[in-house]
Amino acid sequence: MHVKAKKMAFGGLLLALTVVCMILGSVIETGTLFLLGAASFFVGIIFREFGRRTGAAFYLAGVLLGLILAPNKFYVATYGAMGFYILAIETAWERLGRWNLPIQKKTRVFLGIRYAVFNLLFVPAVLFLQDLLFAGELPVQMTAVILAAGQAGLFLYDSAYGYVQRELWGKMRGRLFRE
């Protein structure tokens, strides 16, 4: 199969799975974050397989198709934030790879970038969109608890993303991209 055709076909399949995950998030309410996280992981797979530009195009296509097809637009916004986070950290790791630094220093810088990107997305959402996210204004103590829980959630999300890329996708890509 021609390389461009393979890229298009594979991207189309993952884009369809992305939209299905967003729609299923509206149907299976208990698994919404899991499904939206899985949908955003596809952005990272496309990024690593085909590059930054294709990953960004895939992300934008996922957001636009989600806005058209998904019944709950709030879930599309959540997917958008999760997918943007994946794009940002993958871009950061790609650029850090060009620097001539020891791996321990790169890892520490990358950890700082991950937390900075997450908090640039999460903290303003919690502080300024409380009426949209919650039933009303939250007490300061509850806001602090939610912000701390978000940091723990980031750890879980990053761990799951690393596992998917390393273990699941690492094993599947050999089967899918055999010549």
Order of alpha helices (4+ residues) and beta strands (2+ residues): alpha-alpha-alpha-alpha-alpha-alpha-alpha-alpha
